[in-house]
Amino acid sequence: MRDRNRPGFEIWLKTCEMAEIPELANLAAGLRQDYQAVKAGLTLKWSNGQTEGQVNKLKLLKRQMYRRANLDLLRLCLPHPP
């Protein structure tokens, strides 16, 4: 995948489809359903990995702060009146 080797991916995908392991066959079937997106990911040079990393970091922070933002904490963040 990192080498964006599309012919190698096709061989791997066909091997998974013929495997007697149901999980691999299901994975291959799912990849076939969204094949255009998979093909674009293997052929185009663009990636949204940096964006996904930032979103993941934000979600982690939100999970850590869940139910911890009480009024006292919010008062500390608001500007104080003169």
C-alpha positions in Angstrom: 0.0 0.0 0.0 2.8 2.4 0.9 4.4 1.8 -2.5 1.0 2.4 -4.2 1.5 -0.9 -6.1 -1.8 -1.3 -7.8 -1.0 -4.5 -9.7 0.2 -6.1 -6.4 -3.0 -5.0 -4.7 -5.1 -6.7 -7.4 -3.2 -9.9 -6.9 -3.6 -9.6 -3.1 -7.3 -8.8 -3.5 -7.9 -11.9 -5.7 -6.0 -14.1 -3.2 -8.2 -12.8 -0.4 -11.3 -13.5 -2.4 -10.3 -17.1 -3.0 -9.1 -17.6 0.6 -11.0 -20.0 2.8 -10.8 -17.5 5.6 -14.2 -15.8 5.8 -12.8 -12.6 7.3 -10.4 -12.1 4.4 -13.2 -12.8 1.9 -15.4 -10.3 3.6 -12.7 -7.7 3.6 -12.1 -8.2 -0.1 -15.8 -7.9 -0.8 -15.9 -4.6 1.1 -13.0 -3.3 -0.9 -14.6 -4.3 -4.1 -17.8 -2.4 -3.2 -15.8 0.8 -2.8 -13.2 0.0 -5.5 -13.2 3.4 -7.1 -12.1 5.0 -3.9 -9.5 2.3 -3.2 -8.1 2.7 -6.8 -7.9 6.5 -6.3 -6.0 6.0 -3.1 -3.5 3.8 -4.8 -3.0 6.0 -7.9 -3.3 9.6 -6.7 -0.5 11.3 -4.8 -2.8 13.3 -2.5 -3.7 12.2 0.9 -5.9 13.5 3.8 -3.7 11.7 6.4 -2.7 15.0 8.1 -6.3 16.1 8.4 -7.4 12.8 9.8 -4.6 13.0 12.4 -5.8 16.4 13.5 -9.4 15.3 13.7 -8.3 12.2 15.8 -6.4 14.4 18.2 -9.4 16.8 18.6 -11.7 13.8 19.3 -9.3 12.5 21.9 -9.2 15.8 23.6 -13.0 16.1 23.6 -13.4 12.6 25.1 -10.9 13.5 27.8 -12.8 16.7 28.7 -16.3 15.1 28.6 -18.2 16.2 31.8 -15.2 18.1 33.1 -16.1 21.5 31.7 -18.1 22.8 34.6 -19.0 26.5 35.1 -15.9 27.2 37.2 -13.7 26.1 34.3 -15.7 28.1 31.8 -15.4 31.3 34.0 -11.6 30.9 33.9 -11.8 31.0 30.1 -14.0 34.0 29.7 -12.6 37.5 29.7 -12.9 39.3 33.1 -14.9 42.5 33.2 -12.9 45.7 33.9 
